[in-house]
Amino acid sequence: MSSKSKASIQPRQVLEEYRRGTDYKRQLGSRGMYEQNRMNERFYSGDQWNGVNCGDSRPLVRYNVIKRIGDYKMAVVGAAPVAVRFSAEGVPVTPALQQQVEQYRDTLRQGGQPAALTPVAAAQAMAGALTDYFATTARRLKLDHLKQRVLRNAYIAGTGVLYTYWDDRIRTGLYADAACTTPVCGDIATEVLDIEQVYMGDPTLEDIQQQPSIIIAQRRPLAEVQRLAKAHGCRFWQEIRGDEQEGRGGHATLLTRFWKEWNEDGSACTVKAVQVCGEVTVRATWDLGVRLYPLAVFRWEEKRHQCYGESEIPYLIPNQIAINRTISAGVWAVMMMGMPIMLVNGDVVTGPITNDPGQVIPVYGSGEEVKDAVRYVDPPAFSAQLDANVQSLIRDTMTQAGVSATLLGDVEPTNTSAIIAVREASLMPLTAMQNRFYTFLEEVARVWSEFWMTMYGDRALKIAEEQGVWYMPFDSAACRKLLLSIRVDVGDSDRYSETRTIETLDNLYSHGVIDAKQYLSRLPRGTVPRLDSLLQELTV
């Protein structure tokens, strides 16, 4: 074992590594990670005049191109439906083997007791079961929502992180005995982390699984941290204090440190962890039972020799400021032309001025004094090209960011084929980002399968199909040595995919390749109301 396994990790060591991590992040860029990400968040959400002392007399206009660019790219990258498929390496996929596995699954669907499978067929059956079970777990954990949160974090802060952990409190609805007296509890849970919460042991390593250690910082209610420490046998749980600025109450920062320990010959490892809060060990070193760090990372833009990604927002902020200032100046100029500043001679005009239409103003004095009693200040000359310059700046900013009016749908879809061709050509630069996101989903699937094969024990996997819901026996000990291959299948996310489908069906039907029933049954869902009834009428 490594030297760290012989001596327990002390809280001071974790705190020192945490401080080194915070110091490193403060030195990133011109403002540091923390301040830059706060600024990115403000500009994305629309708080783009923060800190500008303009008073309340002038309109502060916002035209949020940063949010529009980000929302579009996040939709393109994360909107495509994906399916994760597992396969066992070293297992031949033959028609005979597939038929044997399918017969085994059919027997289980019908509630029967199938015959035992050969080791090769059992490996293939388990891989197929994990494929189906991934979809079940994704629905339980709301993976679609988690993906959107990871993408948003990545766009704003450069890096999105999904953390998976084992929760003993989750009820599965299964029982370990036939009498249903011993419930099976425990399953995986997930949490989307801000990159400010994650500290890599070596920030120059891009592969997260190669990190010497990882620290997760989580602000939790002080009572919750004390309760957690007491539950894990900490004798000094009452000595845990909140953060310095909050004293004894409020919240406390819980630090969880992960690292890998290898056996003597370096052929196998396990992930261990320890939790500390201040100078107190909340949970002593324990073995997670998995061989991978339970984190999956998606970087918006990758940087060489850097584990943290980079956002494009800092490079859009100067353009955003210029757009807001120019539009605000234009609006102010128009207001000044329509409602110019009024100058009143107080010695001649003694009554109140309301500037209401038709107001009668009493003036006392000679004719010259009356002539100069009230006048308006002529506003400066207003350039007619200001609006054109603003529109050009907006258009150029979005185009350089890879977003155009065609992509955003700001065009009249008179020629759908041409629009599709332009959009597909414009989407090519986002292919690399999409591939990185699909790699992130593969890492999520790999981490989940690691927990399944090491923590599930002997339990049944819930399989939800169109035919119904059934349970497949699963023995994690038998599957622990399986070498799984993971593939992400991506569906069509094109906004014009339904139009394209209908056009294709129209051509097939007009040329007599398909009949009316085949045409209707393949239309996109929701295109024709009460389609099932219409198909039944055609059948009759």
C-alpha positions in Angstrom: 0.0 0.0 0.0 1.0 3.6 -0.4 2.5 5.5 2.5 -0.8 7.4 3.0 -2.5 4.1 3.9 -0.1 3.5 6.8 -0.8 6.9 8.5 -4.2 8.5 8.6 -4.9 11.8 6.9 -4.9 14.6 9.4 -7.3 17.6 9.2 -4.4 20.1 9.0 -3.0 18.3 5.9 -6.4 18.6 4.2 -6.7 22.2 5.2 -3.3 23.0 3.8 -4.1 21.4 0.5 -7.4 23.3 0.4 -5.6 26.6 1.0 -3.1 25.8 -1.7 -6.0 25.1 -4.1 -7.8 28.4 -3.2 -4.5 30.3 -3.7 -4.0 28.8 -7.1 -7.6 29.7 -8.2 -7.1 33.3 -7.1 -4.1 33.6 -9.4 -5.9 32.3 -12.6 -6.4 35.1 -15.1 -6.4 38.8 -14.4 -9.1 38.6 -11.7 -8.8 35.1 -10.3 -11.4 32.3 -10.8 -13.7 33.4 -8.0 -14.1 37.1 -9.0 -14.2 36.3 -12.7 -16.9 33.7 -12.3 -19.0 36.0 -10.2 -18.7 38.6 -13.0 -19.6 36.0 -15.6 -22.7 35.1 -13.6 -23.9 38.7 -13.4 -23.4 39.3 -17.1 -25.2 36.1 -18.1 -28.2 36.8 -15.8 -28.5 40.4 -17.0 -27.0 42.3 -14.1 -24.7 44.1 -16.5 -24.6 47.6 -15.0 -23.4 46.4 -11.6 -21.0 48.9 -10.0 -21.7 51.7 -12.6 -22.7 54.9 -10.8 -25.0 56.3 -13.4 -27.8 57.5 -11.1 -31.5 57.1 -11.9 -31.8 59.9 -14.4 -30.6 58.0 -17.4 -32.0 54.8 -18.9 -29.6 51.8 -18.6 -30.5 49.6 -21.5 -29.4 45.9 -21.7 -29.3 43.9 -24.9 -28.1 40.5 -23.5 -26.1 38.9 -26.3 -24.1 36.8 -23.8 -27.2 34.9 -22.6 -28.6 34.5 -26.1 -25.3 33.0 -27.3 -25.0 30.7 -24.3 -28.6 29.5 -24.4 -28.3 28.6 -28.0 -25.0 26.7 -27.6 -26.2 24.9 -24.6 -29.4 23.8 -26.4 -27.4 22.6 -29.4 -24.9 20.6 -27.3 -27.3 19.1 -24.8 -30.6 18.9 -26.6 -29.8 15.7 -28.6 -31.4 12.6 -27.0 -28.7 10.1 -26.0 -28.7 6.4 -25.1 -25.8 4.8 -23.3 -25.0 1.2 -24.2 -22.8 -1.3 -22.3 -21.0 -4.2 -23.8 -18.6 -6.8 -22.3 -15.2 -6.8 -23.8 -13.9 -10.2 -24.8 -17.4 -11.6 -25.3 -18.3 -12.5 -28.9 -21.6 -11.2 -30.1 -23.1 -14.0 -32.3 -26.7 -14.6 -33.4 -26.8 -17.8 -31.3 -25.6 -16.0 -28.2 -28.0 -13.1 -28.7 -30.9 -15.5 -29.1 -29.9 -17.3 -25.9 -29.8 -14.0 -24.0 -33.1 -12.9 -25.4 -34.8 -16.1 -24.4 -33.4 -15.6 -20.9 -34.9 -12.1 -20.8 -38.2 -13.2 -22.2 -38.6 -15.8 -19.5 -37.9 -13.2 -16.8 -40.4 -10.8 -18.4 -43.1 -13.4 -18.1 -42.2 -14.1 -14.4 -40.6 -17.5 -15.1 -37.4 -19.1 -13.8 -34.9 -19.3 -16.7 -32.2 -21.8 -17.1 -28.7 -20.9 -16.0 -26.6 -19.1 -18.7 -23.1 -20.0 -19.7 -20.4 -17.5 -18.4 -20.1 -15.9 -21.8 -23.9 -15.5 -22.2 -24.2 -14.3 -18.6 -21.6 -11.5 -19.2 -23.6 -10.4 -22.3 -26.9 -10.5 -20.4 -25.4 -8.4 -17.6 -24.1 -5.8 -20.1 -27.5 -5.6 -21.7 -29.2 -5.3 -18.2 -26.9 -2.4 -17.4 -27.9 -0.7 -20.6 -31.5 -0.8 -19.6 -30.8 0.0 -16.0 -28.9 3.1 -17.0 -32.1 4.5 -18.5 -34.0 3.6 -15.3 -31.4 5.3 -13.1 -31.2 8.4 -15.4 -35.0 8.9 -15.0 -34.7 8.4 -11.2 -31.9 11.0 -10.9 -33.4 13.3 -13.5 -30.2 13.2 -15.7 -31.7 15.6 -18.3 -32.0 18.3 -15.7 -28.5 17.5 -14.3 -27.0 17.8 -17.9 -28.5 21.3 -18.3 -27.1 22.4 -15.0 -23.6 21.1 -15.9 -23.8 22.8 -19.2 -24.8 26.1 -17.6 -22.0 25.9 -15.1 -19.5 25.1 -17.8 -20.7 28.1 -19.9 -20.4 30.5 -17.0 -17.4 29.1 -15.1 -15.6 27.1 -17.8 -16.2 23.7 -16.0 -19.2 21.6 -15.0 -18.9 18.8 -12.5 -21.3 16.0 -11.7 -20.5 14.2 -8.4 -21.9 10.7 -7.7 -22.0 9.2 -4.2 -23.5 6.3 -2.3 -26.5 7.2 -0.1 -27.4 4.5 2.4 -30.8 6.1 3.1 -32.3 5.6 -0.3 -35.1 3.0 -0.3 -35.2 0.6 -3.3 -38.5 -1.2 -2.6 -36.6 -4.5 -2.7 -36.2 -7.0 0.1 -33.4 -9.4 0.9 -35.7 -12.2 2.1 -38.8 -13.8 0.8 -40.8 -12.7 3.8 -40.1 -9.0 2.9 -38.8 -8.2 6.4 -35.3 -7.1 5.4 -35.5 -4.1 3.1 -32.6 -3.4 0.7 -31.4 0.2 1.2 -28.7 2.2 -0.5 -28.2 3.5 -4.0 -26.3 6.1 -5.9 -27.2 9.8 -5.7 -25.8 12.8 -7.7 -25.0 16.4 -7.1 -23.9 19.1 -9.5 -20.9 21.0 -8.1 -19.6 24.4 -8.9 -16.0 24.3 -10.0 -15.2 26.7 -7.1 -16.0 23.7 -4.8 -13.6 21.2 -6.5 -9.8 21.4 -5.9 -7.5 19.1 -7.9 -4.3 17.9 -6.3 -2.3 18.7 -9.5 -4.0 21.4 -11.6 -1.7 20.7 -14.6 -3.2 17.2 -15.1 -6.1 17.2 -17.6 -7.3 13.6 -16.8 -9.2 13.7 -13.6 -8.5 10.0 -13.0 -4.8 10.7 -12.9 -5.1 13.2 -10.1 -3.2 12.4 -6.9 -6.0 13.7 -4.8 -9.3 15.7 -5.1 -10.9 17.9 -2.4 -14.6 18.8 -2.5 -15.6 21.8 -0.3 -19.3 21.9 0.6 -21.0 24.6 2.8 -23.5 22.8 5.0 -25.6 23.8 8.0 -23.5 23.5 11.1 -26.1 21.2 12.8 -26.0 18.9 9.8 -22.2 18.6 9.9 -22.3 17.9 13.7 -25.0 15.3 13.2 -22.9 13.7 10.4 -19.8 13.6 12.7 -21.8 12.1 15.6 -23.3 9.4 13.3 -19.8 8.3 12.3 -18.4 8.0 15.8 -16.6 11.3 16.1 -16.0 12.0 19.8 -15.4 15.7 19.2 -18.4 16.5 17.2 -19.4 19.3 19.7 -16.1 21.1 19.0 -17.1 21.6 15.3 -17.6 25.3 14.7 -19.2 27.3 11.9 -17.1 29.5 9.6 -15.3 32.3 11.3 -17.6 35.1 10.1 -20.6 33.2 11.3 -19.4 32.1 14.7 -21.1 29.1 16.3 -24.2 29.1 14.1 -24.9 29.3 10.4 -22.9 27.1 8.1 -19.6 25.2 8.1 -17.3 24.2 5.3 -17.1 20.4 5.0 -14.0 19.2 3.2 -14.0 15.7 1.6 -10.6 14.5 0.3 -10.4 11.6 -2.2 -7.3 9.7 -3.2 -6.4 6.3 -4.7 -4.4 3.6 -2.9 -2.7 0.9 -5.0 -1.7 -2.6 -4.1 2.0 -3.6 -3.9 2.4 -4.5 -7.5 0.4 -1.5 -8.7 -2.1 -3.7 -10.6 -5.3 -2.6 -8.7 -6.4 0.4 -6.7 -9.3 1.6 -4.6 -10.6 5.1 -3.8 -10.5 6.2 -0.2 -11.8 9.4 1.4 -11.8 11.4 4.6 -14.0 14.2 5.8 -12.8 17.1 8.0 -14.3 20.4 9.2 -11.7 22.8 10.6 -9.5 20.9 13.0 -12.0 18.0 13.5 -12.2 14.7 11.5 -15.9 14.4 10.8 -15.5 10.9 9.2 -12.3 8.9 9.5 -10.7 7.4 6.4 -13.1 4.9 4.6 -13.0 2.9 1.5 -15.5 3.9 -1.2 -15.2 0.4 -2.7 -14.9 1.9 -6.2 -11.8 2.2 -8.4 -12.6 5.5 -10.1 -13.0 9.0 -8.7 -16.7 9.6 -8.5 -16.6 12.8 -10.6 -17.3 13.5 -14.2 -16.1 16.8 -15.7 -17.1 18.8 -18.8 -15.0 21.7 -19.9 -16.5 24.4 -22.1 -13.1 25.2 -23.7 -10.0 23.1 -22.9 -6.6 24.6 -22.1 -3.3 22.8 -22.4 -1.9 21.5 -19.2 -4.9 22.8 -17.2 -7.5 20.7 -15.4 -9.9 23.7 -15.3 -11.8 24.7 -18.4 -12.3 28.2 -19.7 -15.5 30.2 -20.4 -16.0 32.4 -23.4 -17.9 35.0 -21.4 -14.8 37.1 -20.3 -14.0 37.7 -24.0 -17.7 38.7 -24.7 -17.9 41.2 -21.8 -16.2 44.1 -23.6 -18.5 43.8 -26.6 -21.5 43.5 -24.2 -20.5 46.7 -22.4 -20.0 48.6 -25.7 -23.5 47.4 -26.9 -25.2 48.5 -23.7 -23.5 51.9 -23.6 -24.2 52.6 -27.3 -27.8 51.7 -27.0 -28.3 53.6 -23.8 -26.6 56.7 -25.4 -29.0 56.4 -28.4 -32.0 56.2 -26.2 -30.9 59.1 -24.1 -30.3 61.2 -27.2 -33.8 60.5 -28.5 -35.3 61.4 -25.2 -33.3 64.7 -25.2 -34.6 65.5 -28.6 -38.2 64.8 -27.7 -38.0 66.3 -24.2 -35.2 68.8 -24.2 -33.9 70.5 -21.0 -35.9 73.7 -20.2 -34.1 76.8 -18.9 -36.2 79.2 -16.9 -35.3 82.8 -15.7 -36.3 82.7 -12.1 -36.3 86.5 -11.8 -39.0 86.8 -14.5 -40.9 83.5 -14.0 -41.9 83.2 -10.4 -44.6 80.6 -10.6 -44.1 76.8 -10.7 -43.3 75.1 -14.0 -44.9 71.7 -14.7 -44.1 71.5 -18.4 -47.7 70.3 -19.0 -49.1 70.9 -22.5 -51.0 74.2 -22.6 -49.7 75.5 -19.3 -50.0 79.3 -18.9 -46.8 80.8 -17.5 -47.1 84.2 -15.9 -44.1 86.4 -16.9 -43.3 89.8 -15.4 -40.9 92.2 -17.2 -40.2 93.8 -20.5 -40.6 92.3 -23.9 -37.0 91.3 -24.0 -37.2 89.7 -20.6 -40.3 87.8 -21.7 -38.6 86.6 -24.8 -35.7 85.1 -22.8 -37.8 83.9 -19.8 -38.1 80.3 -21.0 -36.1 78.5 -23.6 -34.9 75.0 -24.4 -31.4 73.7 -24.7 -30.7 72.3 -28.1 -29.4 68.7 -27.7 -26.2 67.7 -29.6 -26.4 66.5 -33.1 -27.6 62.8 -33.2 -25.9 60.6 -35.7 -28.4 58.7 -37.9 -25.8 55.9 -38.2 -25.9 55.1 -34.5 -28.6 52.5 -34.8 -26.8 50.9 -37.8 -23.6 50.7 -35.8 -25.3 49.1 -32.9 -26.9 46.5 -35.1 -23.6 45.8 -36.8 -21.9 45.4 -33.4 -24.5 43.0 -32.2 -24.4 41.0 -35.4 -20.6 40.8 -35.6 -20.4 39.8 -31.9 -22.8 36.9 -32.3 -21.3 35.9 -35.6 -17.8 35.7 -34.2 -19.2 33.7 -31.3 -20.6 31.2 -33.8 -24.3 32.3 -33.7 -26.2 33.8 -36.6 -29.8 34.8 -37.3 -30.3 31.6 -39.3 -29.2 29.5 -36.3 -31.4 31.4 -33.9 -34.5 31.0 -36.2 -34.8 34.7 -36.9 -35.6 34.0 -40.5 -38.8 33.3 -42.4 -38.7 29.5 -43.2 -39.7 29.9 -46.9 -37.0 27.6 -48.1 -36.6 24.9 -45.5 -34.0 22.9 -47.4 -31.7 25.9 -47.7 -32.1 26.8 -44.1 -31.2 23.3 -43.1 -28.1 23.3 -45.3 -26.9 26.6 -43.8 -27.6 25.5 -40.3 -25.7 22.2 -40.7 -22.7 24.0 -42.1 -22.8 26.6 -39.2 -23.1 23.8 -36.6 -19.8 22.2 -37.6 -17.6 24.3 -35.3 -19.7 23.0 -32.3 -18.9 19.3 -33.2 -15.8 19.3 -31.0 -17.8 20.6 -28.0 -20.5 18.1 -28.6 -18.0 15.3 -28.6 -16.5 16.5 -25.3 -20.0 16.5 -23.9 -20.7 12.9 -25.0 -17.3 11.9 -23.5 -18.6 13.5 -20.3 -21.7 11.3 -20.4 -19.5 8.3 -21.0 -17.6 9.2 -17.8 -20.9 9.5 -15.9 -22.0 6.0 -17.1 -18.6 4.6 -16.2 -18.8 6.0 -12.7 -22.3 4.7 -12.2 -21.5 1.2 -13.5 -18.5 1.2 -11.1 -20.9 1.7 -8.1 -23.3 -0.9 -9.5 -20.6 -3.5 -9.8 -19.0 -2.9 -6.4 -21.8 -1.7 -4.1 -25.0 -3.4 -5.2 -24.3 -6.9 -3.9 -27.0 -9.4 -4.8 -30.1 -7.5 -5.8 -32.4 -7.2 -8.8 -32.2 -4.5 -11.4 -35.4 -2.7 -12.4 -35.9 -2.8 -16.2 -38.7 -0.5 -17.6 -39.7 -1.3 -21.2 -42.7 -0.7 -23.4 -44.0 -4.2 -22.5 -43.9 -3.4 -18.8 -41.6 -3.4 -15.8 -39.6 -6.5 -14.7 -36.6 -7.2 -12.5 -33.4 -9.0 -13.6 -31.2 -10.8 -11.0 -27.8 -9.1 -10.6 -24.7 -10.2 -8.6 -22.2 -7.4 -8.4 -19.5 -9.8 -7.2 -19.7 -11.8 -10.4 -19.7 -8.7 -12.5 -16.8 -6.9 -10.8 -14.2 -8.3 -13.1 -16.1 -7.5 -16.2 -14.4 -5.1 -18.6 -17.2 -2.9 -19.9 -17.2 -0.9 -23.1 -19.4 2.2 -23.1 -20.9 3.8 -26.1 -23.1 6.9 -26.3 -25.7 6.8 -29.2 -26.9 10.2 -30.1 -30.3 10.9 -31.7 -31.3 13.7 -34.1 -31.7 17.0 -32.3 -32.1 19.2 -35.5 -34.8 21.8 -35.0 -36.0 21.1 -38.5 -35.9 17.3 -38.1 -39.7 17.0 -38.0 -40.1 19.1 -41.2 -37.4 17.0 -42.8 -39.2 13.8 -41.8 -42.5 15.0 -43.2 -40.9 16.1 -46.5 -39.3 12.6 -46.8 -42.6 10.9 -46.1 -44.4 13.1 -48.6 -41.9 12.1 -51.3 -42.2 8.4 -50.5 -46.0 8.6 -50.5 -46.3 10.6 -53.7 -44.0 8.1 -55.5 -46.1 5.1 -54.2 -43.3 3.7 -52.1 -45.5 3.6 -49.0 -49.2 3.6 -48.4 -51.4 5.8 -46.3 -51.1 3.7 -43.2 -47.4 3.5 -43.4 -47.3 7.3 -44.0 -49.4 8.1 -41.0 -47.8 5.7 -38.6 -44.4 7.3 -39.2 -45.4 10.9 -38.7 -43.8 12.8 -35.8 -45.8 12.4 -32.6 -48.4 15.1 -32.2 -48.6 16.0 -35.9 -52.1 14.5 -36.4 -54.6 14.5 -33.5 -56.1 11.2 -32.5 -53.8 9.3 -34.9 -54.4 5.9 -33.3 -58.1 6.1 -34.0 -57.4 7.2 -37.6 -55.0 4.2 -38.1 -57.7 1.8 -36.7 -60.3 3.2 -39.1 -57.9 2.7 -42.0 -57.3 -0.9 -40.9 -61.0 -1.6 -40.8 
